[in-house]
Amino acid sequence: MFLKLTSLYTNSKIRINSIAINAYGPELDRAQDKGGLTTVGSYVETERRCYIVKEKPEEIDGLLSSSYVMIKEAYENRTSEVPQHTSDNSDDDSEQSITESRRSCC
């Protein structure tokens, strides 16, 4: 399942495969009015690269848990068997044999 997050620097949408996420955490920056650090978003580390996104770690937690629940429910609600549609070839065969027998009679 893919998460759709927003790049902190370009404001563009980023699709990240949730399975490929190795780690994520707060992206900190110096507060302008205060001397301390403030959370401005998150870093999301995947197998290929690290993304800096606007969503805070708590929001990513929520997205990941809701996507897990959706996948789990879909897995639990799946049908074990796919219904098979049978073709009625027997009717077609009988009609064909009737037609052939009429031709031979006439």
Long-range contacts (C-beta under 8 A, 24 or more apart in sequence): 1-67, 1-70, 1-71, 3-60, 3-63, 3-64, 3-67, 5-44, 5-51, 5-53, 5-54, 5-55, 5-60, 6-53, 6-54, 6-55, 7-51, 7-52, 7-53, 7-54, 8-40, 8-41, 8-52, 8-53, 8-54, 9-52, 14-51, 14-53, 16-44, 16-46, 16-51, 17-46, 18-64, 18-67, 20-46, 20-47, 20-48, 21-45, 21-46, 21-64, 22-46, 22-47, 24-57, 24-60, 25-57, 26-56, 26-57, 27-52, 27-53
